[in-house]
């Protein structure tokens, strides 16, 4: 199965449909009057659909087992057909569209099985996804953003040439995956004055986003938070908490990180861990959702 451990947990919703066409008005009348020999077509097929949704991963090889929180199955009885609509909800790392479509398919197939003794013209058609929502694609920024992004690597060993930078390169790659580019890449030692002077310079150059990696731990040389916090006009605790919570689900040491996020003027500054894994996971935790901040700065009001 595809690795989804890097994904954030959000509410996922999907609605799928299937249509069962019958061969005569008598079949529809038998369904309505509950006179089909095999039983109540709507209720039996609804029950089959509920089981199908919960057991999708047992039938579709690449589907992940899902903690399904809700399944709703609705029927619309038309002149010569039954329209089936299945809605599935879950709070998880991946979508539920396959679960919804699998449920709709099994509801339709159960109807077919129950109706075939009285109608040889029954057929199943139009199994499709109607809509879905949830996940990063819904919480990111769909339009292209023209942001000036800077990456700062705070590390004595990298600055002295004793160690190759990996965390900064990972951050740069993930920024590019968001359709953005890094216009400034700087490596400096773990010194408060160097960090602050670099931040001041980048802010003077109108950078929209500064991502710092390194110096957020608890060793004697980890002083990035001490350098960054005094410069911030507004901290954003929710983003800091999201980064640590995401990391804690993956390593028990994430709670030891002191990541800092906030605004200096209109520049968003993020101070992330210096390890490659820590930097990568921190980016996964908040991107692309964090880019919504720049829409807010430009007057976006959530439709109010």
Secondary structure, 3 states (H helix, E strand, C coil): CCCCCCCCCEEEEEEEEEEEECCCHHHHHHHHHCCCCCCCHHHHHHHHHHHHHHCHHHHCCCCCCCCEEEEEEEEEECCCEEEEEEEEEEEECCCCHHHHHHHHHHHHHHHHHHHCCCCCCCEEEEEEEEEEECCHHHHCCCCCCCCCEEEEEECHHHHCCCCCCCHHHHHHHHHHHCCCCEEEEEEECCCHHHHHHHHHHHHHCCCCEEEEECCCCCCCCCCHHHHHHHHCCEECHHHHHHHHHHHHCCCCCHHHCCCEEEEECCEEEEEECCCHHHHHHHHHHHCCHHHHHHHHHCCCCCCC
